[in-house]
Amino acid sequence: MAKHGKKYLAAADKIDRSRNYAPEEAVSLARETSTTSFDSTVELHIRLGVDPRHADQQVRDVVLLPHGLGKKVHVIVFAEAEAATLAREAGADTIVDDDVIQEIQNGWTDFDVAIATPETMGQVGRLGRILGPRGLMPNPKAGTVVAAEDLPRAVNEAKAGRVEFRTDKTANLHVPIGKASFSADQLYDNMAAVIEAVKKARPSNSKGSYIRKVVLTTTMGPGIKVDPMQVLSMEVSE
């Protein structure tokens, strides 16, 4: 069993592990119990009542966080000719060419979002074994395979804090919702936006309780259980 340092233990002492906190209390506690010297990422973990072994019970979508992620998002774009120009003008950090493809094949994945036009999916497909396991594979359902004219919007949304979520093998979602330096209101709004998107993404054949367990945590910080019933009524403030 891993031993925790004094900072972690002091932070954990502030949390009642037997209690499900209201969302407002949870985001305040997350900020208060961040233990790192750097600006920690605040993460939302959700256990869903679905069976991810069945394709029709996969939960996957994207959400644009109202207050962004609080970090610079590196966006690469697979595009050619005029589409590449559109992406570059929209603020894409890297336009993929043969050299970049070789770098990715050699293991370079130091980027956050990959966007592609349909015409370049042949190139993208060759990189599936590298991009897929890291959640970086462009996908039409995630809005990262778009027509050339939609590239500026896709790049701008990615830069602004557009987050993709998908269930893992154990029916859990893991979604970043900002930084510990955010205000409690900003974290609450971002969390509410994710919850709303998760509710909309519920599979039609999902039976019984859908959002079963919710935990907030910060990088290397203790987990804070959130009341699933109260989470269901969260709304982004105007």
C-alpha positions as CSV (number, residue, x, y, z in Angstrom):
1,M,0.0,0.0,0.0
2,A,1.4,3.4,-1.0
3,K,2.4,5.7,1.7
4,H,1.1,9.3,1.5
5,G,3.1,12.4,2.5
6,K,2.1,14.9,5.2
7,K,0.4,17.3,2.8
8,Y,-1.8,14.5,1.4
9,L,-2.8,13.2,4.9
10,A,-3.5,16.8,6.1
11,A,-5.8,17.3,3.1
12,A,-7.5,13.9,3.5
13,D,-8.3,14.8,7.1
14,K,-10.5,17.7,5.8
15,I,-12.7,15.2,4.0
16,D,-15.4,13.0,5.6
17,R,-15.1,9.8,3.6
18,S,-18.4,8.5,4.8
19,R,-20.3,11.5,3.3
20,N,-21.6,12.4,-0.1
21,Y,-21.0,16.2,-0.5
22,A,-23.2,18.7,-2.3
23,P,-21.6,19.8,-5.6
24,E,-20.9,23.3,-4.2
25,E,-19.1,21.9,-1.2
26,A,-17.2,19.4,-3.3
27,V,-15.7,22.0,-5.6
28,S,-14.6,24.2,-2.7
29,L,-13.0,21.2,-1.0
30,A,-11.2,20.2,-4.2
31,R,-9.6,23.7,-4.3
32,E,-8.8,23.6,-0.6
33,T,-7.3,20.1,-0.6
34,S,-5.0,20.5,-3.7
35,T,-1.6,19.4,-2.4
36,T,0.8,20.1,-5.3
37,S,3.2,23.0,-5.7
38,F,1.9,23.4,-9.3
39,D,-1.6,24.3,-10.4
40,S,-3.4,21.0,-10.1
41,T,-5.9,19.8,-12.6
42,V,-9.4,19.1,-11.1
43,E,-10.8,15.9,-12.4
44,L,-14.4,14.5,-12.4
45,H,-14.8,10.7,-12.2
46,I,-18.2,9.3,-12.8
47,R,-19.4,5.6,-12.4
48,L,-22.2,4.9,-14.9
49,G,-24.9,2.2,-14.8
50,V,-24.0,0.9,-18.3
51,D,-22.3,-2.2,-19.7
52,P,-19.5,-0.9,-21.9
53,R,-19.0,-4.4,-23.3
54,H,-21.9,-3.7,-25.6
55,A,-21.3,-1.2,-28.3
56,D,-24.8,0.3,-27.9
57,Q,-24.1,1.1,-24.3
58,Q,-20.9,3.1,-24.9
59,V,-21.1,6.7,-23.6
60,R,-19.1,9.1,-25.6
61,D,-19.4,12.7,-26.5
62,V,-17.7,16.1,-26.3
63,V,-18.5,19.2,-24.2
64,L,-17.3,22.8,-24.4
65,L,-16.4,23.9,-20.9
66,P,-17.8,27.4,-20.1
67,H,-14.5,28.5,-18.5
68,G,-12.0,26.4,-20.4
69,L,-9.4,24.1,-19.0
70,G,-7.0,26.6,-17.8
71,K,-4.1,25.4,-19.9
72,K,-2.7,25.9,-23.4
73,V,-4.2,23.2,-25.7
74,H,-1.9,22.0,-28.4
75,V,-4.0,21.2,-31.5
76,I,-2.7,19.3,-34.5
77,V,-4.6,19.1,-37.8
78,F,-4.5,16.6,-40.6
79,A,-5.4,18.7,-43.6
80,E,-4.1,19.6,-47.1
81,A,-4.0,22.5,-49.5
82,E,-6.6,25.1,-48.7
83,A,-7.9,23.2,-45.7
84,A,-4.5,23.4,-44.2
85,T,-4.4,27.1,-44.6
86,L,-7.8,27.5,-42.9
87,A,-6.6,25.4,-40.0
88,R,-3.4,27.4,-39.7
89,E,-5.2,30.7,-39.7
90,A,-7.6,29.4,-37.1
91,G,-4.7,28.8,-34.7
92,A,-3.8,25.2,-35.2
93,D,-0.4,24.5,-33.6
94,T,0.8,21.9,-36.0
95,I,-0.3,21.0,-39.6
96,V,0.5,17.4,-40.1
97,D,2.9,16.6,-43.0
98,D,5.1,13.6,-43.8
99,D,7.7,14.7,-41.2
100,V,5.1,15.0,-38.4
101,I,3.6,11.6,-39.4
102,Q,7.1,10.1,-39.0
103,E,7.5,11.8,-35.6
104,I,4.1,10.3,-34.4
105,Q,5.2,6.9,-35.7
106,N,8.3,7.3,-33.6
107,G,6.2,8.0,-30.6
108,W,5.6,11.7,-30.5
109,T,2.2,12.4,-28.8
110,D,2.9,15.7,-27.1
111,F,-0.4,17.3,-28.2
112,D,-3.9,17.4,-26.7
113,V,-6.3,17.2,-29.7
114,A,-6.0,15.8,-33.2
115,I,-8.4,17.0,-35.9
116,A,-8.7,15.7,-39.4
117,T,-10.6,16.2,-42.7
118,P,-12.2,13.2,-44.2
119,E,-9.7,13.3,-47.1
120,T,-6.8,12.7,-44.8
121,M,-8.3,9.8,-42.8
122,G,-6.1,7.4,-44.8
123,Q,-3.0,9.0,-43.3
124,V,-4.7,9.0,-39.8
125,G,-5.6,5.3,-40.1
126,R,-1.9,4.3,-40.3
127,L,-1.4,6.0,-36.9
128,G,-4.3,4.3,-35.1
129,R,-2.1,2.0,-33.0
130,I,-0.4,5.0,-31.5
131,L,-3.3,7.5,-31.4
132,G,-6.1,5.2,-30.4
133,P,-4.9,4.0,-27.0
134,R,-4.1,7.6,-26.0
135,G,-7.6,8.9,-26.9
136,L,-6.1,11.1,-29.7
137,M,-7.7,9.4,-32.7
138,P,-9.8,11.8,-34.8
139,N,-13.4,10.5,-34.8
140,P,-16.6,11.9,-36.4
141,K,-18.7,11.2,-33.3
142,A,-16.3,13.3,-31.2
143,G,-16.4,16.1,-33.8
144,T,-12.7,15.8,-34.6
145,V,-13.3,14.7,-38.3
146,V,-14.8,17.7,-40.0
147,A,-15.1,19.2,-43.5
148,A,-12.6,21.8,-44.5
149,E,-15.1,24.7,-44.0
150,D,-15.7,23.5,-40.4
151,L,-12.0,23.5,-39.4
152,P,-11.9,27.0,-37.9
153,R,-14.8,26.2,-35.6
154,A,-13.3,22.8,-34.6
155,V,-9.9,24.4,-33.9
156,N,-11.4,27.3,-31.9
157,E,-13.5,25.0,-29.8
158,A,-10.6,22.7,-29.0
159,K,-8.5,25.7,-28.0
160,A,-11.3,27.1,-25.8
161,G,-11.6,23.9,-23.7
162,R,-13.6,21.3,-25.6
163,V,-13.3,18.0,-23.8
164,E,-14.1,14.5,-25.1
165,F,-15.3,11.9,-22.6
166,R,-15.9,8.2,-23.1
167,T,-16.5,5.2,-20.9
168,D,-13.6,3.0,-20.0
169,K,-13.8,-0.8,-19.6
170,T,-15.2,-0.4,-16.1
171,A,-18.0,2.0,-17.1
172,N,-16.2,5.0,-15.6
173,L,-15.7,8.4,-17.1
174,H,-12.6,10.6,-16.3
175,V,-13.0,14.2,-17.3
176,P,-10.8,17.2,-16.5
177,I,-12.9,20.3,-15.5
178,G,-10.3,23.0,-14.9
179,K,-7.5,24.0,-12.5
180,A,-7.4,24.3,-8.7
181,S,-6.7,28.0,-9.2
182,F,-10.2,28.4,-10.8
183,S,-12.9,30.0,-8.6
184,A,-15.4,27.6,-7.0
185,D,-18.1,29.1,-9.4
186,Q,-16.0,28.4,-12.5
187,L,-15.4,24.8,-11.4
188,Y,-19.1,24.4,-10.6
189,D,-20.1,25.6,-14.0
190,N,-17.6,23.4,-15.8
191,M,-18.8,20.4,-13.8
192,A,-22.4,21.2,-14.5
193,A,-21.7,21.4,-18.2
194,V,-20.1,17.9,-18.2
195,I,-23.0,16.4,-16.2
196,E,-25.5,17.9,-18.6
197,A,-23.6,16.4,-21.6
198,V,-23.3,13.0,-19.8
199,K,-27.0,13.0,-19.2
200,K,-27.7,13.7,-22.9
201,A,-25.4,11.0,-23.9
202,R,-27.3,8.3,-22.0
203,P,-27.9,5.2,-24.2
204,S,-31.6,4.6,-24.9
205,N,-31.3,1.0,-23.6
206,S,-29.6,1.9,-20.3
207,K,-31.8,0.6,-17.5
208,G,-32.0,1.7,-13.8
209,S,-29.7,4.2,-12.1
210,Y,-27.5,5.9,-14.7
211,I,-25.1,8.2,-12.7
212,R,-24.2,5.9,-9.8
213,K,-21.1,7.4,-8.2
214,V,-19.4,10.8,-8.6
215,V,-15.9,11.7,-7.2
216,L,-14.0,15.0,-7.5
217,T,-10.2,15.0,-7.1
218,T,-7.1,17.0,-7.9
219,T,-3.8,15.8,-9.2
220,M,-2.3,13.6,-6.5
221,G,-5.0,14.8,-4.1
222,P,-7.7,12.9,-2.1
223,G,-11.0,11.9,-3.6
224,I,-14.2,13.8,-2.6
225,K,-17.5,11.9,-3.0
226,V,-20.4,13.9,-4.5
227,D,-24.0,13.2,-4.0
228,P,-25.2,11.7,-7.3
229,M,-28.8,12.9,-6.8
230,Q,-27.8,16.5,-6.3
231,V,-25.4,16.2,-9.3
232,L,-28.5,15.5,-11.5
233,S,-29.9,18.9,-10.8
234,M,-26.8,21.0,-11.5
235,E,-27.1,23.8,-14.0
236,V,-24.6,26.2,-15.5
237,S,-25.1,29.7,-14.2
238,E,-26.1,32.4,-16.7
